[in-house]
Amino acid sequence: MCRVVAPVRPVAGNEDLAIVNFAPLPGNVLKFNVVRNIIRDSLIQHRIVARSILPYPLGQAFVRFNHAYERDNMISQSPVQFGDIQLTYIRHNEGRNWRRVQFSVECWFMMLAFLGDYQSERHIFNAVSEFARIILWEESDNYPGRILVRARVMSLESVLQFIVYSDLANPNGDSWTVQCEILQHQQAAPQPLEEDPLPNELELEPVVPYDFFGLGQPVVQQEPDHMQDEQDEQQ
């Protein structure tokens, strides 16, 4: 088994799609036309007509709704009872193969002898996709073939020391070995704190604290002395 890391997160395009699971499952082999009819009749009870109901290996069916809010509504109501079967709707990307992975280390590493014709974002992302999620990369005309990469990785041990990059443009494809060396590393940047609650205007006092005064030092707002003297005279 190998790990492949997506170079970028795609724009969400399946928010109307759901996986449907049956419980309990019968002991016999399910026929999909039976599955389709059960899902269709169950949705009709909720005044929903699905755009399509298709077989799917991680559940009993893939259901595409006409609207994303219809899908989310069925998810929020799950499990849905239909006769002696419970139908559970889940998001299309939250099937039983869904897991969480932590890329907890941020590091700079250097790739040496990376072929010039392949020094593009697409090829560099592809070369390290097994172990790294690239944040940025740099190259220099003064050091041809050298690429500096800043990336998030699961661990330093996951960074490969040698990468064999291949191009199968013909049956006897070409390959080049690229050396990879870690230059520096640190734990991934911590997440920011939760936002402060908005103040209640009724609780504001005459003296209001100010942050971000000159050079970042905190200071308390105070009324000028001459304004205070005028107020004293009026009293």
N, C-alpha and C positions, 0 to 999 in steps of 0.2 A: 504494500500500500504506500502511496506517496501523497504528499500534501500539495495542493495548488492554491495559490492566493489570487483572488481577483484583483486586477490592477486598479479598478475603480468600481464604485457601487453604481449599478445601473439605475436609471429612473424607474420608479415603481410603475409597472404597466399591467399588473394582474390583480388589482384590488377588488375585482369582481369575481375572483376565482376561489373556490373552497374545496377541501377534501372532505368526503363523507365516510364515516365509519359506522358499521352496524354492530350492535351488541344485544343479545348474544349472537355469535356466528353459528350457523347450522353446521352439522357435522359433514354434510355432503358438499360437493363442489357447487359453488354458486354459478348460476347462469346470468350473464349480464343483462339480458332482456328483462329478467325478473327484478334485478337490482334497479334498473332504469325505471321500471313501472312503480316500484315502491317509492323511490325518491320523487318521481313526478307527482304521484297521487298525494304524497305527504306535503309537497310544496303547494299544491292546489288548495289544500286545506288552509294554507296561510295566504291564499290569494296571490301566489307567485308562480309565474311561468318561466322556467329556466331557459336560457338561450341554448345551452347544450349540456348533455350529461354523457360523459365519456369514461371508459375504463382507465384505472390508474393503479400502479403496482403498490403504492403505499397506503391504499385504502380501498373501499369498495367502489368509489367513483370520484371523478373530477367533475364538479358542477360549476358552470359559468353562468352567473346571473346577468340580468340586464342592467342592474345598477349596483354600485359598491355598497350602498346603504342596505340593500336587500340581503347581501351576503353577511354584513356585519350584524344585521338584525337576527339572522338565523344562528350565527355564532353565539350571540348573547343569550338566545333562548335554549341553546343546547344543554343537555340532550333532549331531543324532541321525541315524544312517544308516538308511535304509529302502530296500532295493533299490539302485538307482543314483541315489537322490535323498537329499540331506541336508536335514533339517528343522531350522531354527533358531527357538527360542522366545525372545521378548524381552518385557519388561513392556509393558503396554498403553499407557503414556505415554512410551515410549522408541523410538518409530518413527523413520523417516528424516527427519521434520520436526522432531525434537527438537533444540534448541540451547540454549546457555547465554547469558544476558544479564547484564551487570553494572550494577546501579544504585549507582554508586560515589560519588554526591554527595548530601549531605543539605542541604536548604535550607528556609527559611521564605519563603513567598510570600503576597501579599495579593490577594484577589479583591474587586473593587469592583462595586457595582450588581448583586449577586446577588439575584434576586427572593426576597422573604421567604417566599412560599408554598412555595418549593423548597429552603429551607434545612434539609434533613434529610440524615442520613448517606448515604442511598441516592442522592440527587440530587447531592450534592457529590462523592462517590466517582465517580459516573458522569461528571461534568463534566470531571474531570482524568484519567480512566482512560487517555487516549491517551499521557500522558507521565509520570505520577507514581504512586507507591505511597504512599498517605497513612499517616502514623504517628498524627497527631492533628490536630484542627481546633478552632478557638475562634471564638466570636462574642460580641458585646457589645451590650446594649440601648442603650448610649450612641452606638453607631455603626451604625445600621441599614444593612443591605446590604453590610457589610464582613465578610469571613471571612478569618481567618488560618489558614494551612495549613502544617504541618510534614510534609515528605515526602521520599522518596528518588527521585532522578531519574538518568537515564543521564548527562546533562550539563546545564549551565545553558542551552545553546542549545536544548535540547529543550522547555524551558518556554515555552508559548505566551503571547504578549503579549495576545491577545484570544481569548476563547472564545465562540462563538455557540451558545447553549443553546436547543434547540428542543423543543417539545411538539406532537406530531402527533395531538392528540385529535380533529381533524376534517380533512377534505381540505385546508383552507386553514389549516394549522397556524401557531402563533405561535413567535417566536424572540426572544431577548434577548441583546445583546452584553455580555459581562462582561470588564472589564479585569483583567489579571493582572500583578503587579509583584513581582520578587524583592526581599526585604528583607535577607537574610543567607544565607550558605552556607558549607559546609565539607565536607571529605572525610568519607564515611561512617565511623562509629566503627569502629576496628580490632577484629579478633576477639581474644578473650582467649587467653592462653597455655594450653598443654596442662596438665592436672592434674599435680601433683607425685606421684611414686611413693610408695606407702605405705611407711613405715619398717619395717625388720626389727627386731622386739623384741629379738632377741639382740644387736643392735649398739647399743642405747641406752646412753648413758653417764650417770653420776650427775648431770652438769650438763646439763640439757635446755634448749635455746634456746626462748624464748617470743616470738612476735609478738603484736601487738595489746595490748601493755601500755598503761598510761595514755597517752592522747592519741596512740596509734599508734606510739610509739617502741619499737624492738626492744630487748629486754633478755634477759640470760642469767639463768636461775633459779639462785640461790645459797642455800646453807643458812645460816640465821641463826647469828650468832656464838656464842650461848649453847649451841646444839645442838652446834656444833663443839667447844666447850670441854668439854661433857659427854662427848663421844666420846673426847677426848684423855685425860680423867681415867680413864675405864673401861679404856683401853689401858694 
